[in-house]
Amino acid sequence: MTTALEREAAPVETAPALEARDIVKRFDGVHALKGARLSVLPGEIHALLGENGAGKSTLIKVVTGLYAPDGGTILRSGQEVEFQSVRTARGEGIVALYQELSIIPSLTVAENILLGEQTPRRGGVVNWRELRRRAKQQLDSINQRIPLSKLAGDLSPVQQTMVAFARALATDARVLILDEPTASLTDTEITDLFAVLRSLRERGVAIVYVSHRLEEVFELCDRLTIMRNGETIITKDVADSHIDEVISLMVGREAGQLYPERGTGGGDVVLRVEGLTGRRVQDVSFEVRAGEVLGIGGLAGAGRSELLRILAGAQKHQAGTIAVGDKTLPRSPGVGRALAAGIALVPEERRSQGVILGASIQDNITIANLSSVSSVGVVSQARIADIARRGMSDLQIKARSPRQSVGELSGGNQQKVVLAKMLERQPAVLLMDEPTRGIDVGTKAEIYRLIRRLAATGTAVIAVSSELPELIGMSDRVVIMHEGRISGQVAAAEADDELLLSYCYGKSE
């Protein structure tokens, strides 16, 4: 028999802040969700994990009212609910903040925090004093000191994220869903973000944390849920799991070797750079051989991305030469001439620079390859379809058809579309700026294998990465930049994190 003292000591059962049971969602007859489940408790940070295309985004859109489920049940604090729109979900305190924040850059911080129905009015006129008071109150609640009168477009990425948090809290959000919130943040900014998330957890806010950075999950989250092929595979405490297990459950096989074996990279010199100088880059010289994978690292602002833009003709340079094979390019050749010479760039910002989100897969792939699909000014639809099908097959792009909008694809599949577009040109030198940023571990492994396949055919690959283990794992040779100059280079097989980090901070060879 249970004593009174034991009854008093027994934990109180808490209904989940948000629960999705056996959610089904179909598009054009294809199951995007097949009985997906998610249960998030008040005051917990819950990781939602899975490869690109696993169903995470679709599930989020269902529980936030953007999509109506074809089956299943959604409960808020134990009560069954039906969301007719995002607005009705917000009315229940469920708010999603996506990687591309809906911050209005031309409005002030205060105006962004209290947009729409939250804007205080008196007699139909905005009460600016009350607006600033309430906005400051929301920022104070997350320990932020951002000037209320500053335009949101002038804020740093982490400040914009904090303003989005404050706006969500102004609507009395009790379930906060974060989609890749650290994708564009520095290490220091991530630390600041985590401090805010922990404070929200202490206030009882339920947080769903979607991220491909598993190290963050194990540092920050309490529980995790893994999805695969539209289904929920497992939910468990983070403390009872480890990274290799999570990877295996995400991809449906043992984690194994993430990086393929290195090649020889011993072909002729295909790219020679001498004394290259730009706004940030200073007197940079190096060579890359056919079949070699050259990794370029360094701290933010070291000049890595500028170097790739100069090589691709997207940015002018002040001095130095660039030669592909035995042909020296003219000073600041422009993108067209660089492409014609055999240099192709896969940019870091794929959504704004690499693809046209509103256009189809086939249009994105062929837009940089019009000469391959046209003759005497007439475009061949058959050639377009052939190129698109080949690109989708070679890179295993997951989509309903070549005519599907790129904006509807997952981040990893968008990256594959950018690659397909550039690989159709069969470049001698492929430049890749942060090729795996924002994509899941399974797709990362696919990208690494693709890089190795390209190198095996004689393509020289130059890849910038902010992750030291990735630089070592995917490269034959690593070059580190510091304040615009090369501070060190080493064969990847002989490199370690400590050595590369010393180069990153300016210690020369």
C-alpha positions, 0 to 999 in steps of 0.5 A: 500500500502507498503511504501518504508520504510516498504519494506526496513524493511521487512525481507529477505527470506532466502532459506534453506541451505538444504531441503529434500522434501517427501523423500521415501526409501525402503529396501527389499520392506519395507519403511524406509522413507515415505515422510520424510521432513527436512528443515534447515536454514543457521545459525541455529542449528536444532534438528532431533529427534525420537526413534531408528528406526524412520528413522533419520539415513536413512534420513541423509544417503540420504541427504549426498549421501550414499543412493539414494532416491526412491522418493522425492527431495533434494534442496541445497540453493533452487536449486534441487540437486542429490547426486551420492555419499558422495563425491558429497554431500561434494562438495556441502558443506554437511558433516556428523560427526557420533558418531564413528568419522572417525579419523585416530589415527596413523596420526597427528592432522594436517594430519587428518584435511587436508586429501585427496584432501585437502592436499597441494602439490608442484610438487606432494610432500606434502607441510608440512609447508603449511599443518600445516599452513592451519590446524592451521587456521582451529583450530583457526577458532573454538578457539582450541589449539590442538598440530598439531603434536600430534597423533589423537589417543592420543587425548581426545574424545572432541579433536577428535570431534574438529579435525573432525569439523576442517576437515569438515570446511576445505572442506568448509562445510556449512551444518554440520550433527552431530550424537550423538556428546556428547555421550562420553563427560563429562559435561565440554567437552559438554560445550566446544562443545556447545561454538564451535557449537554456533560460527559456527552458528554465521558464518552461518553454518547450523547444524543438531543436532541428539541427544537422550538427550532432555535437550541438545536440549532445551539448544542449538537448535533453531528448531526441527523436529520429525520423527516417523516410517519413517515420519516427524511428526512436525517441530517447534521452540524449544521455543514453545515446551517442553520436555513432548510434544516432548516425546509424539510426538516421541513415539506416545502416552502421555509421562506418567510414564517413570519408572515402579513401584518399586518391593519389592526386598526382596529375599535372598542375591544372591550376596555378595561382601566383601573388593573388591580391584582393581586398582581403587576400594578400599575395597568395600563391599555390598550385593544384594538380589534376585529381587532387582535393585541396582543402582551404581552412581558416577563421571567419574573415581569413579570406577563404571565400574571397579567394574562391570568388576571385578564382571564379571571376566573381570578384576583381583582384588587384594583383597576381595571376591565375592560370588554368593549364597553360592558359593565363586568364586576363586580370579579373576575367569575370564569371563567363571567362572563368567558366569557359576556362574550366573553373566552376564555383559552388557558392556558400549561399546556395539559396541566394547565389546557387539556385533560383528557388522558384524555378524547377530542377531542370531549369536550374540545371540547364540555365548555366548550360544553354549551349548544351541544350540549344542549336542555332538559337533553338532550345531543345526540350528533349536535351533539357529533360535528358540533362535534368534526368542525368543530373538527378540520377547521378547525384541521387536528387530526391524529388517528385520530378525534374519539374519540381520547384527547387524551393520545395527541396530539402537543403541537401537536395538543393545543394545537389542541384547546384552541383549538377548544374556545375558538373554538367560543364565538366570543369577542370577545377571545381570550387566548393565553398562550405559544400556540406553546410546545413545538410545531414550526415548521410548527405555529407557522406554522399558529397564526400564520395562525389568529390572523390569520384570527381577527383578520380576522373582528373577534376581538381577540387578546391573546397573551403570548410570551417570544420577542421575534421572535415578538412582533414577527412575529405582532402589530400592537402590542406591550406590554412589562411590567416588574415588574407595570407597562407599561414600553413599547408600540410598533407591531410594524412599528416594533419590534426586539429591542433596543427591546423588550429595553430595555423588558423591563429597565425602560427606559420610553418 
